[in-house]
């Protein structure tokens, strides 16, 4: 019987695009989110600055999936290329980390997400690599949630 109380392993994950939950991802790069620092110098202590927070910036979500007959990622990006950004924008998508039983353990949810870049597979007859496609997804915020 497996240990259900230790840290989660990083190789069981899927992506919920709202309409579809896709498996087969080789790599997912969850974005950093960084709050900028603003400095303020008060009149009572001009030699020192105070550290204040400013805007929070989110990097892009990057997902890489093995190429198969499923065109979901390509078709999502194609909407943007055709100028259908409102159709392409998704209110909420999620990266789902699964436990050893294959159940949702943690979720990272992204709001107002849309695919800003599609990277096609590279082919090389000298290597025995799996063909992959990569989608770079812009979003307006990320929230970590537990379980389903």
C-alpha positions, -999 to 999 in steps of 0.1 A, spaced: 0 0 0 13 34 -9 20 62 16 -8 87 14 7 112 38 40 122 21 46 149 -4 29 147 -38 49 134 -67 53 157 -97 46 133 -126 8 129 -123 -10 159 -137 -36 170 -162 -50 203 -175 -87 213 -172 -96 237 -201 -131 241 -189 -146 220 -216 -120 193 -217 -95 177 -192 -64 166 -211 -37 142 -200 -5 133 -219 15 163 -208 52 160 -207 59 192 -188 41 220 -172 58 252 -161 37 269 -135 43 307 -136 60 327 -109 41 356 -95 61 384 -82 50 416 -63 70 446 -73 87 466 -46 83 503 -44 105 525 -23 94 555 -3 115 579 16 98 598 44 107 633 55 115 623 91 143 598 81 156 609 47 186 586 48 166 554 47 138 542 24 107 522 34 98 491 13 62 492 0 45 467 -23 33 476 -57 16 456 -86 18 418 -88 30 404 -121 22 369 -133 44 351 -158 29 329 -185 17 293 -180 37 269 -203 23 235 -211 40 208 -233 20 178 -245 28 147 -265 14 150 -300 -14 127 -309 -47 129 -328 -62 154 -303 -63 189 -318 -76 207 -287 -46 228 -281 -41 238 -317 -77 246 -322 -77 268 -291 -47 288 -304 -63 289 -339 -92 310 -325 -67 337 -314 -50 337 -349 -85 341 -365 -92 372 -343 -117 353 -322 -101 363 -289 -134 365 -269 -141 329 -280 -105 318 -271 -105 335 -237 -114 311 -209 -128 323 -176 -110 295 -157 -86 268 -166 -67 246 -141 -35 225 -138 -44 195 -116 -18 176 -96 -30 141 -88 -23 119 -59 -11 82 -61 -47 71 -66 -52 94 -96 -75 118 -78 -72 155 -78 -49 166 -49 -41 202 -58 -53 227 -84 -37 258 -98 -65 279 -113 -59 306 -139 -84 333 -148 -91 349 -182 -66 326 -199 -58 326 -236 -31 309 -257 -6 336 -269 19 312 -285 18 277 -301 51 259 -306 50 231 -332 70 198 -327 106 195 -338 116 164 -357 150 148 -357 156 113 -372 188 110 -351 169 110 -318 143 88 -303 122 116 -288 85 119 -285 70 147 -306 56 175 -284 36 206 -289 38 236 -265 13 262 -256 22 295 -239 -9 308 -220 -14 344 -209 -37 349 -179 -47 375 -153 -42 356 -121 -35 323 -104 -49 307 -73 -38 275 -56 -66 253 -43 -67 219 -26 -84 189 -41 -113 189 -64 
